[in-house]
Amino acid sequence: MRRILGHGAIALAVIGGCAPTEPSAPLPDGAIPFAPPAEYATWFERTEGCAAISGRFTAIQWLVVPGVETFNTDQGLKVGMWARRGDHQVIIIAGNYRDHEMVVRHEMLHSLIGERGHPAEFFEQRCHLTWETWTQAE
């Protein structure tokens, strides 16, 4: 799977630096709302299952930055990120990764744990949602 991505070092740095943005932090330029595909609800259920944490899929606002591999943020280049905006969780996905299960679920996991960083217990051991541990759908 990593071979398909072809951008291992960039992708690792990009997704490895995920963190919640401050409510006042700007969203990426060009980010537009989109309705999540039905498959995202299934992915969310899988992520709840591996994390053993329940969440509200409908509380997530979805944005995409169309036609890009990465987008710039105040924390550097990203393929995906999540942010808290009041009572809502916002997930932003680079357009080229909109259908990539690991990238989308990685951000879903951030929204479920609501915590900075990438605790190994969740991202590596339970859910396998890093470039190194991803082996396809769990």
Order of alpha helices (4+ residues) and beta strands (2+ residues): alpha-alpha-beta-alpha-beta-beta-beta-beta-beta-alpha
